[in-house]
Amino acid sequence: MSRRIEVALGERAYPVVVGAGLLGDDGLWRSLRPAGPCLVVSDGNVAPRYGAAVLQRLGLEADALHVVPAGEASKTLERCAGIFSALAARRATRDATVVALGGGMVGDLAGFAAACWMRGVRLLQVPTTLLSMVDSSVGGKTAVNLPEGKNLVGAFHQPAAVVADTDTLATLPDRELASGLAEVVKYAAIADPDLMAWLERHAEALLAREPAALSEAIAASVGHKAAIVARDERERGDRALLNFGHTFGHAIEAEDGYRHWLHGEAVAVGMVQAARLSAFLGLAPAGDGERLAALLARFGLPVRGDPAMAPDALLGHMRLDKKAQADGLRFVLWRGVGQARVVGGVTEDAVRAALAAA
């Protein structure tokens, strides 16, 4: 049984379909078939598993599959240029469709290519990781990384639909599953104390990949994100709250060179650091941060940063963060579980103290 969550954006509204067996649902794929040229973008891990099924459902030949190396290091302008060349080779016009088949890296990269090609063509998101299902495939954010920082070159480009087949999670490595759970915890942390309590009660079921628990977590997360995106598509208000933990987390990823830390792992540490910064500034009780850290640890996620990463190096990346302003650093902090807020003018000394504590 599948669930359908609508992202209500007027004429650009689209469905997020969540459920088991969706890659084999002929009726669903018949409704999604492109009218013009189509390119499926995937990575070296996902394409061998699911590429043929998606090509078959869309009525495409093997040469419609464009594969990039797996890993965040592929999310570059150079790899994006490779997608442009593949689109050109297929004589893709403005009625073309780009299908992003994979995790968050593929979704961001292929989505950015779709946003740029002929100033924007149709995009289908087919996430195959928990993180991409609950977060990056929904909401239209697309981007590539630069050596100076993560997601610095990007565009808003909403998909025509998101198809999240939970069967693909069966082959997801445990570390990748935990990385996705970090983003589920984020939704609880910023907006939903009841979801936080539910996650605490069902942590073992989620780690055991029980289908009902996973579907519930995904649907709850997508529901929160869809509602926020409908209110604030371009991140001028509430949508910024979705970046809880991300200013710290993106700095960790950039300093690491996108080599070892998974996105959800960096965000897990970033959320703990944001909670500690909130406590340091007198905004939130320290106990809520400890509760957050305990739940993340139950999911096998790191809750402490790498001591080899110098605070000043991390601060250098934060100064390039998209939320930074002329009056200083801006962070998504909280008053406790379910009470996130954007705080500007945070001093670098306060950030250093939070980094030292976490």
SVG drawing of the C-alpha trace seen along z (x, -y; Angstrom):
<svg xmlns="http://www.w3.org/2000/svg" viewBox="-3 -44 47 50">
<polyline fill="none" stroke="black" stroke-width="0.4" points="0.0,0.0 1.4,-3.4 1.0,-6.8 0.6,-10.0 1.6,-13.4 1.0,-16.5 3.4,-19.4 0.9,-22.2 2.5,-24.8 -0.4,-25.8 0.1,-25.0 3.5,-23.5 2.1,-21.1 3.3,-17.6 2.9,-14.2 5.4,-12.4 4.5,-8.7 5.8,-6.5 5.5,-2.7 6.8,0.7 7.1,2.1 6.7,-1.3 9.5,-0.6 7.3,2.3 4.1,0.3 3.2,0.1 0.3,-2.2 2.3,-4.7 5.1,-4.8 2.7,-5.0 1.4,-8.3 5.0,-9.6 6.3,-8.7 8.0,-11.6 6.6,-13.3 10.1,-14.1 13.7,-13.0 14.7,-11.5 17.9,-11.0 18.1,-8.9 21.0,-10.0 22.3,-7.5 25.5,-6.5 27.7,-3.5 26.1,-1.8 22.4,-2.3 22.4,-2.0 23.3,1.8 20.5,2.5 17.6,0.4 18.6,-1.3 17.2,1.4 13.9,1.4 13.5,-2.4 14.5,-2.3 12.0,0.4 9.1,-1.4 9.9,-4.6 10.2,-2.8 13.9,-3.8 16.9,-2.1 20.2,-1.5 21.9,-4.6 19.4,-6.8 21.2,-5.9 24.0,-8.3 26.1,-7.0 28.4,-9.1 30.7,-7.7 29.1,-7.2 29.8,-9.6 29.5,-13.3 32.8,-14.0 30.8,-13.7 28.5,-16.6 30.6,-19.1 30.3,-21.5 32.4,-19.1 30.0,-16.2 27.1,-18.5 28.8,-19.4 28.9,-15.7 25.1,-15.5 24.7,-18.5 26.8,-16.7 24.6,-13.6 21.5,-15.7 23.0,-17.3 23.8,-13.9 20.2,-12.9 19.1,-16.1 17.1,-17.1 14.9,-20.1 12.7,-22.0 10.2,-19.0 13.0,-16.8 12.9,-15.0 15.7,-14.3 15.2,-11.4 17.3,-11.4 17.7,-7.8 19.7,-7.5 20.5,-9.2 20.9,-12.9 24.0,-13.5 22.3,-12.2 19.2,-14.1 21.0,-17.4 23.3,-17.0 20.7,-15.8 18.2,-18.3 20.7,-21.2 21.3,-20.0 17.6,-19.9 17.2,-23.4 19.9,-24.7 19.3,-22.8 17.4,-25.2 16.6,-27.2 14.6,-24.3 13.2,-21.0 11.0,-18.4 12.5,-16.5 11.5,-13.2 13.1,-12.4 13.4,-8.6 15.2,-8.5 16.8,-5.3 18.2,-6.2 16.3,-7.1 18.0,-10.5 16.9,-11.4 13.4,-10.1 12.7,-12.1 14.6,-15.3 16.6,-16.1 14.2,-14.8 11.4,-17.0 11.3,-20.7 13.2,-21.6 16.6,-22.5 19.3,-21.5 23.0,-22.3 26.6,-21.3 29.6,-21.8 32.7,-23.9 36.0,-23.3 35.1,-26.3 31.8,-24.9 28.8,-22.7 25.8,-23.6 27.2,-27.1 26.0,-26.8 22.4,-25.9 18.8,-26.6 15.3,-26.0 13.7,-23.5 10.7,-21.5 10.2,-18.0 7.1,-16.9 6.9,-13.9 8.8,-12.0 8.7,-8.2 10.1,-6.7 10.1,-2.9 10.9,-1.7 12.0,1.7 15.2,0.0 16.1,-0.5 16.6,3.2 20.1,3.0 21.0,-0.3 24.2,0.1 23.6,-0.3 25.6,-3.5 23.5,-5.1 20.3,-4.1 21.5,-5.8 22.4,-8.9 18.8,-9.1 17.5,-8.7 19.4,-11.8 17.2,-13.8 14.1,-12.2 15.3,-13.2 15.7,-16.7 12.0,-17.1 11.2,-16.0 13.8,-18.4 12.5,-21.5 8.8,-21.0 7.3,-17.8 7.8,-16.7 5.4,-13.8 7.6,-12.5 10.6,-12.7 8.8,-10.5 7.7,-8.1 11.3,-7.8 12.5,-7.0 9.9,-4.2 10.5,-2.8 14.3,-3.2 14.9,0.6 12.1,1.2 13.6,-1.4 17.1,0.0 15.6,3.5 14.0,1.9 10.5,2.9 8.4,1.8 5.6,0.2 8.0,-1.8 10.0,-3.0 6.9,-4.0 5.6,-5.9 8.9,-7.8 9.1,-8.7 5.5,-9.8 5.8,-12.0 9.0,-13.6 7.7,-14.2 4.5,-15.7 6.5,-18.2 8.7,-19.1 5.8,-19.4 4.0,-21.8 7.0,-24.0 7.8,-24.1 4.2,-25.1 4.5,-28.0 8.0,-29.1 9.3,-27.7 12.3,-30.0 13.5,-29.9 12.6,-33.4 11.1,-32.3 10.1,-29.0 12.0,-26.9 15.3,-28.0 14.4,-25.9 15.0,-22.8 18.7,-23.7 18.9,-22.9 22.4,-21.4 23.4,-22.0 25.6,-25.1 27.9,-23.0 27.3,-19.9 28.2,-21.5 31.4,-23.0 32.4,-19.5 31.8,-18.1 33.7,-20.9 36.6,-20.6 36.6,-16.8 36.7,-17.4 33.5,-15.3 35.6,-12.1 34.7,-10.4 31.7,-12.0 28.2,-11.1 25.8,-14.0 23.5,-12.7 26.5,-12.0 27.7,-15.5 24.2,-16.8 23.9,-14.6 27.0,-16.2 25.8,-19.6 22.4,-19.3 24.2,-18.4 26.5,-21.4 23.5,-23.7 21.7,-22.4 24.9,-23.2 25.2,-26.6 21.5,-27.2 22.2,-26.2 25.4,-28.4 23.3,-31.4 20.7,-30.7 18.0,-29.8 17.3,-26.2 17.8,-23.8 20.9,-21.6 18.8,-18.6 17.0,-18.7 20.4,-18.7 21.4,-15.6 18.1,-13.9 18.8,-14.7 22.3,-13.3 21.1,-10.1 18.6,-9.4 21.1,-10.1 23.6,-7.7 20.9,-5.0 20.8,-5.2 24.5,-4.7 25.3,-8.3 28.2,-10.3 27.5,-13.1 31.0,-14.5 33.0,-16.3 36.5,-15.4 39.0,-16.9 41.5,-17.2 39.2,-19.8 40.3,-23.2 37.5,-25.5 38.9,-28.4 38.8,-26.1 35.2,-25.2 34.4,-28.9 35.9,-29.7 33.4,-27.5 30.5,-28.9 31.3,-32.4 30.5,-31.2 27.2,-29.6 24.2,-30.8 22.5,-31.9 25.5,-34.2 24.8,-37.9 26.9,-41.1 26.1,-41.4 27.5,-38.0 26.7,-34.3 23.1,-33.1 22.1,-29.7 19.0,-27.6 18.9,-27.1 16.1,-26.0 14.3,-26.6 14.1,-22.9 12.6,-19.9 10.1,-21.1 10.9,-24.8 13.5,-25.8 14.2,-29.4 16.7,-31.4 19.1,-33.5 21.3,-36.1 24.4,-38.0 25.9,-35.0 29.5,-35.8 32.4,-33.6 33.5,-33.3 30.1,-31.7 30.5,-29.3 34.0,-28.3 32.7,-27.6 30.0,-25.3 32.6,-23.5 34.8,-23.0 31.9,-21.6 30.8,-19.2"/>
</svg>
